Amino acid sequence: MSLEQNDRHHWIEEIAFLEARLNGSQGDIDQEDRAACEEALKAAKINLATCC
């Protein structure tokens, strides 16, 4: 797998994790953690769009 494919795969997994976290699939999430996850999700989507 090329480095670019690895980067893309990483960001896809990161987005899936953060979306699951925000949807409550991984247990309760407090407001502070929710805000941090939302920011991280925005950044991950930008990184995915720019990496490939």
C-alpha positions as CSV (number, residue, x, y, z in Angstrom):
1,M,0.0,0.0,0.0
2,S,1.4,3.4,-0.9
3,L,1.9,6.2,1.6
4,E,-1.0,8.1,0.0
5,Q,-3.3,5.1,0.4
6,N,-2.1,4.7,4.0
7,D,-2.9,8.4,4.7
8,R,-6.3,8.1,3.1
9,H,-7.1,4.9,5.0
10,H,-6.0,6.5,8.3
11,W,-8.3,9.5,7.8
12,I,-11.3,7.3,6.8
13,E,-10.8,5.3,10.0
14,E,-10.4,8.4,12.1
15,I,-13.6,9.9,10.6
16,A,-15.5,6.6,11.3
17,F,-14.3,6.6,14.9
18,L,-15.2,10.2,15.6
19,E,-18.6,9.8,14.0
20,A,-19.3,6.7,16.1
21,R,-18.1,8.6,19.2
22,L,-20.5,11.5,18.4
23,N,-23.4,9.1,17.7
24,G,-23.0,7.5,21.1
25,S,-21.9,4.1,19.7
26,Q,-19.0,4.1,22.2
27,G,-20.9,5.2,25.3
28,D,-21.9,8.5,26.7
29,I,-20.0,11.6,25.8
30,D,-19.9,14.9,27.8
31,Q,-20.3,18.3,26.2
32,E,-16.6,19.1,26.4
33,D,-15.6,15.8,24.7
34,R,-18.4,16.3,22.1
35,A,-17.0,19.7,21.2
36,A,-13.5,18.3,20.9
37,C,-14.7,15.4,18.7
38,E,-16.6,17.8,16.5
39,E,-13.5,19.9,15.9
40,A,-11.4,16.8,15.3
41,L,-14.0,15.5,12.8
42,K,-13.9,18.7,10.9
43,A,-10.1,18.5,10.8
44,A,-10.1,14.9,9.7
45,K,-12.5,15.6,6.9
46,I,-10.2,18.4,5.7
47,N,-7.2,16.2,5.9
48,L,-8.9,13.4,3.9
49,A,-9.9,15.9,1.2
50,T,-6.4,17.3,0.9
51,C,-4.3,14.1,1.3
52,C,-5.4,12.4,-1.9
